């Protein structure tokens, strides 16, 4: 059945499917790497065993999440050559070096210190191990930096020229890397990663507090997560507002789709809370709206005019229903995160942070909210950029490889089957690790680990005084 669909639609489905799987892992590992660095730093500064127990507890989860993020990300790069060869040819002189910088400055940094972070606590000493943890956290940030720069250039291209072959070529690398939407989008994404991680950590802590309120590690992780939610959620809302204003300036059609503004409003635009977008008719049916509030939010004036999609050719309209609803999912979850942070402050003020079961159940329910919000935000950003891959310059229809429908359908089917099998197993294993409560003297990754990785010489022959454990 898939083979009869348009190859362009199938290629978009395949990339969207793989990106949706991939993005949840970096959004978790970026925040979790920083959390691990904080835990180890607190352990070094205070000597409290609870911080080391939490470090070892979350290190095992980080290792699995990081591995799945790397594997799922590699697949996407191949699609640039298979399904999107025209896009790769046109944008390669600009985006290719930036992707290489991501590998050189981020992936190499992460890979170089990850082994020390995972297995080197007893081999390199606490301070050098802490330095390795910091390098891994820094590497995850660099990865976000370059990937966001690449994607932001596709949203707001700058610093480029076009050569006689029709390729985008860099004229000013600073303008390319620090394009108009990049700084605010980087802040928005990094904060989203920290929020996502804090919600997961808070949910795990809440689950174990519901079982045992006296567990010191569960109390500590829940307290730290709620501090992060209380501080970062309002900051994220402000960053999101700045991102929206930036998008209005550089990608007005996307904002029109987000707001559901099919028609222009010369005397102030309403804020449409809910409704049913009708793309064919160009209207929002059954709209629930607040008059002029959209103009106040976007232009800071009640009567400020806002253009609608009727001011653009229909061929330049994004798919409004998708963008309209994904934006509302993201905003709604953001407000729930803010509510969770406020309730945690109230509970902390009343001395009931570890005893208020309704708060713990709310935190547990909000555990997946960060991932859903990240996915909704990604859908809003990427679908709202349509019908372009490079906004205003290169259309999606002109970016795809000349492939037949059955070929793309076969690879898409294979991806769906393999991803749902492999990553479901990995996710279930992570959930099993989270289901176990953190304990005093939490075991790390080193006990029972192999003392060599290859070769045929038995280890006792190399070191006669070394006795292997049964697990070795």
Secondary structure, DSSP 8 states (H G I E B T S, - for coil): -GGGS-HHHHHHHHHHHHHHHHHHHHHHHHHHHHHHHHHHHHHHHH--HHHHHHHHHHHHHHHHHHHHHHHHHHHHHHHHHHT-HHHHHHHHHHHHHHHHHHIIIIIHHHHHHHHHHHH-HHHH-HHHHHHHHHHHHHHHHHHHHHHHHHHHHHHS--SEEE-TTS-EEES-HHHHHT-TTHHHHHHHHHHHHHHHHHHHHHHHHHHHHHH-TT-HHHHHHHHHHHHHHHHHHHHHHHHHHHHHHHHHHH-HHHHHHHHT--S-BTT---EEEEEEEETTTTEEEEEEEETTHHHHHHHSSTT--B--GGGS-GGG---HHHHHHHHHHHHHHHHHHHHHHHHHHHHHHTT-TTT-HHHHHHHHHTTTHHHHHHHHHHHHHHHHHTTEEETTTEEGGGTS----HHHHHHHHHHHHHHHHHHHHHHHHHHHHHHHS---TT---S-TT--S-SS-SS-HHHH-TT----TT-
